[in-house]
Amino acid sequence: MQRRGGSSQLLCFFLLQVFFKCLTVSGQVSHRVTDLHWHPATATWYGSPDGDGSDGGACGYGSLVDVKPLRARVGAVSPILFKNGEGCGACYKVKCLDKSICSRRAVTIIVTDECPGGYCSNGRIHFDLSGAAFGRMAIAGESGLLRNQGEIPVIFRRTPCKYRGKNIAFHVNEGSTDYWLALLVEFEDGDGDVGSMHIREAGGSEWLEMNHLWGANWCITRGPLKGPFSVKLTTLSTGRELSATDVIPRNWSPKATYTSRLNFLS
């Protein structure tokens, strides 16, 4: 992965402040993640100047990063925001500060990758954006000039993810069997992140805990597992909970994606 950037003074950062707004999902009272305050960070870009950035990425979204609604909105973040993969899927607004080349609008990015070293090391808050996302922070006609700045100071804040017309989907990872089932969460509105996942087998009453595998992938080793499976997802940031009944059918297949009828902001 190629990255560009120059040197700049490390900016101080403040504790994130989260404003909770109540909403109801599937009969359960939950909270909506919103940060009303901007915080300092730094940013660079990678990939081609007008490109989508990641080719897959450390969250495991694969080819999803190349198509809408993720396309050109992806970003790699430093470990403090990546959270060992549990920060995957979270959304942030990022805005640059140089008034001579930066517009007043912020670009919304989705965490799809990690940048573990360089500008992202030593506890720094850093965004390594796709070339397209980085350029969108510039005033009209100055995207190339902005990208030529290398590393720049920015401000950021957490924002709810919005996938209009999309419901939460579960991709069954390649290699899954009746004894080892791995799932990737896609298109999660609101928090975007995952703090825990459970599945329930056909005819069962017990929710079986899944283990965090890597990125946005969760797995369970047990068996033989019998579908259809219901999936319960709890977000990392605010603990919101959503249960999709029998979302994965009895005759499920590895590498298939199964879409629920639910989402947090629907």
C-alpha positions as CSV (number, residue, x, y, z in Angstrom):
1,M,0.0,0.0,0.0
2,Q,1.5,3.3,-1.1
3,R,1.1,6.3,1.1
4,R,2.0,9.9,0.7
5,G,2.7,12.6,3.2
6,G,5.0,15.3,4.5
7,S,6.0,16.2,8.0
8,S,3.9,18.4,10.3
9,Q,3.7,19.2,14.0
10,L,1.8,16.6,16.0
11,L,-1.5,18.0,17.1
12,C,-2.9,17.5,20.6
13,F,-6.2,15.6,20.7
14,F,-9.0,15.6,23.2
15,L,-11.3,12.9,24.6
16,L,-14.2,12.1,22.3
17,Q,-17.5,13.3,23.7
18,V,-20.5,11.3,22.6
19,F,-24.0,12.6,22.5
20,F,-26.6,9.9,22.8
21,K,-30.0,10.1,21.1
22,C,-32.5,7.5,21.9
23,L,-34.1,5.3,19.2
24,T,-35.9,2.0,19.2
25,V,-34.8,-1.0,17.2
26,S,-36.8,-4.2,17.2
27,G,-38.5,-3.3,20.4
28,Q,-35.3,-2.5,22.3
29,V,-34.3,0.9,23.5
30,S,-30.9,1.9,22.1
31,H,-28.7,5.0,21.5
32,R,-27.5,6.7,18.4
33,V,-23.9,7.6,18.2
34,T,-23.3,11.3,17.5
35,D,-20.3,13.5,18.3
36,L,-21.1,17.2,18.3
37,H,-17.5,18.3,18.8
38,W,-14.6,18.4,16.3
39,H,-11.3,17.0,17.3
40,P,-7.8,17.5,15.8
41,A,-6.0,14.8,13.8
42,T,-3.8,14.5,10.7
43,A,-4.5,13.0,7.3
44,T,-2.7,11.6,4.2
45,W,-4.0,9.8,1.1
46,Y,-3.0,6.6,-0.7
47,G,-3.7,4.8,-3.9
48,S,-4.4,6.6,-7.2
49,P,-5.2,10.3,-7.0
50,D,-8.9,9.8,-7.9
51,G,-9.1,6.2,-6.8
52,D,-11.1,4.3,-4.2
53,G,-8.1,3.7,-1.9
54,S,-8.1,0.2,-0.4
55,D,-8.1,-3.0,-2.4
56,G,-10.1,-4.9,0.2
57,G,-8.4,-3.7,3.4
58,A,-7.8,-5.0,7.0
59,C,-11.6,-5.1,7.8
60,G,-12.3,-7.8,5.3
61,Y,-14.9,-6.0,3.2
62,G,-13.2,-7.2,0.0
63,S,-14.7,-6.0,-3.3
64,L,-17.3,-3.9,-1.4
65,V,-14.8,-1.1,-1.1
66,D,-14.9,-0.7,-4.9
67,V,-18.6,-0.2,-5.3
68,K,-21.3,2.1,-3.9
69,P,-22.1,3.0,-1.2
70,L,-18.5,2.4,0.1
71,R,-16.8,3.4,-3.1
72,A,-14.4,6.4,-2.7
73,R,-15.6,6.9,0.9
74,V,-13.1,4.4,2.5
75,G,-10.3,5.2,4.8
76,A,-7.5,3.5,6.8
77,V,-7.2,4.7,10.4
78,S,-4.5,4.5,13.1
79,P,-4.8,1.7,15.8
80,I,-6.4,4.1,18.3
81,L,-9.5,4.2,16.0
82,F,-9.1,0.8,14.4
83,K,-9.5,-0.9,17.8
84,N,-8.1,-4.3,16.7
85,G,-10.8,-4.5,14.1
86,E,-13.7,-3.7,16.3
87,G,-13.6,-0.1,14.9
88,C,-14.3,-1.4,11.4
89,G,-17.5,0.1,9.8
90,A,-17.5,3.2,11.9
91,C,-18.1,6.5,10.1
92,Y,-16.3,9.8,10.6
93,K,-16.6,13.3,9.1
94,V,-13.2,14.7,8.2
95,K,-12.5,18.3,7.3
96,C,-9.2,20.1,6.4
97,L,-8.3,23.5,7.7
98,D,-6.3,25.5,5.1
99,K,-8.8,28.0,4.0
100,S,-6.8,28.8,0.8
101,I,-7.4,25.3,-0.6
102,C,-9.9,23.6,1.7
103,S,-13.7,23.9,1.3
104,R,-16.0,24.2,4.3
105,R,-17.5,20.8,3.7
106,A,-16.4,17.6,5.4
107,V,-16.0,14.3,3.7
108,T,-17.7,11.3,5.3
109,I,-15.5,8.2,5.4
110,I,-16.1,4.6,6.5
111,V,-13.3,2.7,8.3
112,T,-12.3,-0.2,6.1
113,D,-8.6,-0.5,6.7
114,E,-5.8,0.1,9.2
115,C,-2.6,2.1,8.9
116,P,-0.4,0.6,11.6
117,G,2.9,2.4,11.1
118,G,4.5,5.7,10.0
119,Y,2.1,8.6,10.5
120,C,-0.3,6.3,12.3
121,S,2.1,5.1,15.0
122,N,2.8,6.3,18.5
123,G,-0.8,6.8,19.6
124,R,-1.6,9.4,16.9
125,I,-5.0,9.9,15.5
126,H,-4.5,9.7,11.8
127,F,-6.7,9.2,8.7
128,D,-5.2,7.7,5.5
129,L,-7.9,8.4,3.0
130,S,-8.6,7.3,-0.6
131,G,-7.3,9.8,-3.1
132,A,-10.9,10.6,-4.1
133,A,-12.0,11.2,-0.5
134,F,-9.0,13.4,0.3
135,G,-9.6,15.5,-2.9
136,R,-13.2,16.1,-1.9
137,M,-12.1,18.3,1.0
138,A,-10.6,20.8,-1.4
139,I,-12.4,23.8,-3.0
140,A,-13.4,23.3,-6.6
141,G,-10.4,22.8,-8.9
142,E,-7.9,22.5,-6.1
143,S,-8.0,18.8,-5.3
144,G,-4.6,18.2,-7.0
145,L,-3.0,21.0,-5.0
146,L,-4.4,19.7,-1.8
147,R,-3.1,16.2,-2.5
148,N,0.3,17.6,-3.1
149,Q,0.4,18.9,0.5
150,G,1.1,15.5,1.8
151,E,0.2,15.1,5.5
152,I,-2.2,17.9,6.5
153,P,-3.9,18.9,9.8
154,V,-7.6,18.0,9.9
155,I,-10.5,18.0,12.3
156,F,-12.9,15.0,12.6
157,R,-15.9,13.8,14.5
158,R,-17.9,10.6,14.7
159,T,-21.1,10.5,12.7
160,P,-23.8,7.9,12.2
161,C,-23.4,5.6,9.2
162,K,-26.3,5.8,6.7
163,Y,-26.9,3.2,4.0
164,R,-30.1,4.4,2.4
165,G,-32.1,1.5,1.0
166,K,-29.8,-1.1,2.5
167,N,-30.4,-3.5,5.3
168,I,-27.8,-5.3,7.4
169,A,-26.3,-8.3,5.6
170,F,-24.2,-11.2,6.7
171,H,-21.6,-12.6,4.4
172,V,-20.6,-16.3,5.1
173,N,-16.8,-16.5,4.8
174,E,-15.1,-18.9,2.5
175,G,-14.1,-22.0,4.4
176,S,-17.1,-22.1,6.7
177,T,-18.5,-25.5,7.6
178,D,-21.1,-27.1,9.9
179,Y,-18.3,-27.0,12.5
180,W,-16.8,-23.6,11.9
181,L,-18.9,-20.6,10.8
182,A,-17.5,-17.2,10.1
183,L,-19.6,-14.1,9.3
184,L,-18.8,-10.6,8.0
185,V,-21.2,-7.8,8.8
186,E,-22.1,-5.4,6.0
187,F,-24.1,-2.2,5.7
188,E,-24.7,-1.5,9.4
189,D,-26.4,1.8,9.9
190,G,-25.8,4.0,12.9
191,D,-22.7,3.0,15.0
192,G,-21.3,0.9,12.1
193,D,-19.1,-1.1,14.5
194,V,-19.6,-4.5,16.2
195,G,-19.0,-5.2,19.9
196,S,-20.4,-8.8,20.0
197,M,-22.3,-11.3,17.9
198,H,-24.3,-14.3,18.7
199,I,-26.2,-16.9,16.6
200,R,-29.1,-19.1,17.4
201,E,-29.6,-22.5,15.7
202,A,-32.8,-23.8,14.2
203,G,-35.3,-24.7,17.0
204,G,-32.9,-23.5,19.7
205,S,-33.5,-21.0,22.5
206,E,-29.8,-20.4,23.4
207,W,-27.8,-17.6,21.9
208,L,-24.3,-18.9,21.1
209,E,-21.5,-16.4,21.4
210,M,-19.2,-15.8,18.4
211,N,-15.6,-14.8,18.7
212,H,-14.0,-11.8,17.1
213,L,-11.8,-13.3,14.3
214,W,-10.2,-10.3,12.6
215,G,-11.4,-7.0,11.1
216,A,-15.2,-7.1,10.8
217,N,-15.3,-10.9,10.9
218,W,-16.7,-13.1,13.7
219,C,-16.7,-16.9,14.0
220,I,-17.9,-19.8,16.1
221,T,-16.4,-23.2,16.4
222,R,-19.0,-25.8,17.4
223,G,-21.0,-28.4,15.8
224,P,-22.6,-29.7,13.9
225,L,-24.3,-26.4,13.5
226,K,-27.8,-26.5,12.1
227,G,-29.5,-23.7,10.2
228,P,-31.4,-21.6,9.7
229,F,-29.5,-19.3,11.9
230,S,-30.7,-16.1,13.7
231,V,-28.0,-13.5,14.3
232,K,-27.9,-11.0,17.2
233,L,-25.6,-8.1,16.8
234,T,-24.5,-5.6,19.6
235,T,-22.7,-2.5,18.6
236,L,-19.4,-1.5,20.3
237,S,-20.0,2.2,20.7
238,T,-23.4,2.4,22.3
239,G,-24.5,-1.2,22.9
240,R,-27.4,-1.1,20.6
241,E,-28.8,-4.5,19.8
242,L,-30.5,-6.0,16.7
243,S,-31.7,-9.6,16.1
244,A,-32.3,-10.9,12.6
245,T,-34.5,-14.1,12.8
246,D,-33.6,-17.0,10.5
247,V,-31.5,-14.6,8.3
248,I,-29.1,-17.4,7.2
249,P,-31.1,-20.3,5.7
250,R,-30.8,-24.0,6.4
251,N,-29.1,-24.6,3.0
252,W,-26.6,-21.8,3.4
253,S,-23.4,-21.7,1.3
254,P,-19.9,-20.4,1.9
255,K,-19.2,-17.1,0.1
256,A,-22.9,-16.3,0.0
257,T,-24.4,-13.1,1.5
258,Y,-27.7,-13.0,3.2
259,T,-29.6,-9.8,3.8
260,S,-31.9,-9.1,6.7
261,R,-35.0,-7.0,6.8
262,L,-33.6,-4.8,9.5
263,N,-31.2,-1.9,10.1
264,F,-30.7,0.4,13.0
265,L,-31.9,3.6,11.3
266,S,-34.7,2.0,9.2
